[in-house]
């Protein structure tokens, strides 16, 4: 039976249960799981597929549940490993604060993984063996992000993980579920979605780099200098806008609508470079996720306009 973590010096009052659950799932960045499903589905429709609404809704729920489960598992594991100390510059973690036991959070993560698996059975019926492979890989990756002998979150490959699973794979799977075979446009759209999602992790890990190095966590941001992290963030935020004209070149002129998100992305790059302290990066975390969502919504709208 899990025990409560050691008491920490958090000067906060215990919130109500619903508020604890809300904090634990980290809702401000859940848009990174929604964006690629919208983009992939609308891309398939623009390329001639019929609309499969139930598959779209189920895919949205599955992707979100896997991200929630990954966040919950990360919360419990980081507390047990002593990573989330009171001097951590990021938002409060519910397990480290002593509001919930690690065992309870682990069970919540397992429940979310299970719900995603059950929904995935329906998606597997719709999409066949390719969706079975994508679903099982996504579940395993969600657990491996913080769990196992070599957690992804302790390595420099976290951004690559996000780019692949919340970009290329999610867009490709969504295209397939709508009855269209992935192609080069699918890959480009996956990169457009995945790069801003990876930039969210750069913000998170740059903010936490001192604490991460203290516990032996070698993330990309921890290994780079602050200037290097700034360049990596800028590349992940701006490269998608160089890919939009390529999508237009391959027949999707509606993709150019995404260029309207460029001023927002440039503002985020400037804000990252100007952040004078690690806690100053906290507002940029959800702001980066919102920027990625805005780009995805514009890209989705552009694909839908091609149907008119």
N, C-alpha and C positions, 0 to 999 in steps of 0.2 A: 504494500500500500504506500502510495507516495506521501511524503511529508511536505509540509509547507517549506518554502525556501527560507534561509536565514533572514531575519529581519533586516531591512535596509533603511537608510535614513531618507526616505521619501516623505517630504512634508505635505502629504495629500490625504484627504479624507476618502475612505472607501466609497466608490460610486455604487449606484444601484446595479443589480445583476445585468439588466439590459445594456447599460452603459459599458460595463466591463466587457460584455460580449462584442459590442460595437467597436471598442478600442482594440480588442484582440484580433479581429479579422482585418484590421487596417483598411478601412473602406476608401481612404483617399487615393489609393493607387490601384483599386480593383479595375479601373478602366482599361488597364493594359491587357486584361483577358477578354474584354468586350470588343475592343477595337479590331483585332484581326478577324474575328468571326463576321463582323459587319462588312469589312472590306472584302473578305474572301467570298461571302455570299453574293454581294452586289456585283463583284467581278464575274462570277459565274453567270449571273443573270444577263449582264452586258454582253457575254459571249454566247448567249442563246439558250441557256438552261431555263427550265420552268422553275417557278418559285415553290420551294418546299418549306412552308412556314413552320411546321412542327419540328423539322430537323434543325431549322435556324434557332428556335427557342431552346430546344434541348441542348444544342451545341453551346449557346450562350450560358446556360445553367451549368453545364459540365465544366467549361473553362473557368468560370467564376468559382465553382466549388473546389476545383483543384488548387487555384490560387489561394483561396481561404484556408484550405487544409495545409498548404505549404507554409503559410504565415503562422498558423497555430502551432504546427510542429516546430518551426523555428523558434517561436516564443518559449516553448517548454524546454527545448534542447539548450538554447543559449543560457537560460536561467540555471539549468543543472550543471552546465560547464563553467558557471561563474563569469559569463561574459557581460551581463547587463548589470553593471554596478551603478551606484547613485551618481557618479560623476560622468556617466554617459551623456553626451550632448543631445542625443536623439529623444524622441517621444517616449513616454513611460511604457514599459512592458508589463502586462498584467500579472504574469507569473513572478517576475522578479520583485514586483511591488508587494507580493504576499497576498494578493486578493484571491488568487485561485491556485490550487496545487498543480504541479507539473502533470500529475496523473490525469486530472480533470481536463486539462488543455489537450493532452495527448488523446484522450478519448473523444474530445470534440473534433480533433483533426482526423481521427479514424472514421468518425461519423461522416465528415465531409467527403473523405476519400471514398467511403462506401456509397454514399449518395451519388457521387460522380460515376462510380463503377456501374451502379444500377441503371442510371440514365444512359450510360455508354452502351449497355446491352441493346437498347432501342436503336442507338446510332449505328451499332454494328450490323443490325438487321437492315438498316437503310443503306449503309455504305460498304458492307462486306469486310473482307479480311484487311484491306488497307486501314480501315478505321479501327479494327481490333488492334493492329500494330501501333497506330498512333495513340490510341487510348491507353494501352498498357505501358507504352514508353513514357507517356505524360505522367501517369500515376507513379511509376517508378522514379522518374526524375523529380517529382514533387517531394517524395520521401527522401531521396538521396541529396536534396539540396542542403539539408541540415543533418540527416542521419547517415548511418553506416560508418565504416572505418575511414573513408576519405570523403567527407562532406564537400559538396561543390562550393558551399558558401565559405569554406576555408581556403579556397584556391583562387588563382587569378582568372578562372574560367567562368565565373558567374555571369558576366556580361554575354559571353558566347552562348551560355545556357539559355538566357532570356531571349537573345536574338533568334535562336533556333526554335524554341518551344512557344514563345509568345509572338513570333513573327512568321518565319518561313513555314513551320509545321502547322501552326494554327490556321494560317491563311490557306495553305494547301489542303488541309483536311476539310475546311469549310467549302472550298471550291468543289471538292470531290463529293461532299454530302449533297450539294445542289445539282449533282448529275453531270459535272463537267470535269474532264481530265486536266490536271495541273499542267501548265506550260511555262514558258519564260516570263510571261506577264505575271503569273502567279508568284514566281520567285522574286521579281522586282517589287510587287506589292507586299510580299512578306518582309522584305528588307525595309521597305518604307515604314511598316508597322513596328518591326522588331527593333530598329535602331533607337527610336525615342524611348521604348520600353527599357532597353539596356542602359540608356542615359539615366533613367530613374535610379538604377542600381549604382551607377557611378556617383550620383549625389549622395546616396545613402552611405556608401563605403568611404567616400572622401570625408564626410562628416565624422565617421566612426573610426578613421584610420589609426588614431593613437591608441584607442582602446583595443582595436583589433590586433595591432602589433604586440600589445602587452600580453595577449592570450595566445599568440602564435598563429593568428589568422592572417594569411598572406593573400589578401584580395588584390585585384588589379590596382585599385586606388592606393592600397597600403604600400605596394611596391613602387608605384610612380611617385615622382615629386609632385608638389601641389601644382606646379606649372604643367607637368605631364598630364595630371588628371584634368586640368582645364582644357588642354588640347584634345584629350580623348572625349570629353563631354561635348565640346564644340563639333568634333567630327561626327559624333552620333546624332546630334541634333540637326546638323546642316546637310549631311550627305543625302538624307531622303529627298531633299528638294532638287538635288542633281539627278535623282533617279526618275522623278516625275516626267521630265521631257522624254526619257527613254520609253516610259509607258505610253506616252503619246505617239512616239515613233512606231511602236508596235500596234497601233490602231486604237488606242484608248485616249483620245484627245480630252475626254472629261477629266483625266487625271490632273490636268493643268490647274483645275480648280483648287487643288491642294496648295498651290503656290501662295494663296491668300493667308496661309498659316505661317509664312516665312517671317514676317515682322515679329510675331509672337516668339518664334524660336530664337531669333536674334536677340530679343530682349532677355530671354532666359540665359543665353550664352554670356551676355554682359553681366547679368546678375551673379552667375557662378564665378566669373572672374573677379567681381568686385566684393564678394563675400569676405568680410574681414575676420571672421572666426568660424569655427566649426558649427556652433549653434545657429549662426546666421544662414546656414544652408537648409535649415528645417523647412521654412516656407517654400523653398525651391523644389522640394520633393514632390508634393502634390501638384505644384504648378507645372512641373515637367510632365507629369502624368496627364494633366489636363491639356497641355500643348499637344501631346501625342494623340489624345482623343479628338481634339479639334481637327488635326490633320487627317485622322481616319474618317471622321464624319464628312469632311470636305471631299475626300477621295471617294467615299461611298456615294455622296451626292453626285459627284462627277460621273461615276459609272452609271448611276440611275438616269442621269440626263441623256446618256447615250441611247437609252431605250425610247426616248420621246420621238 
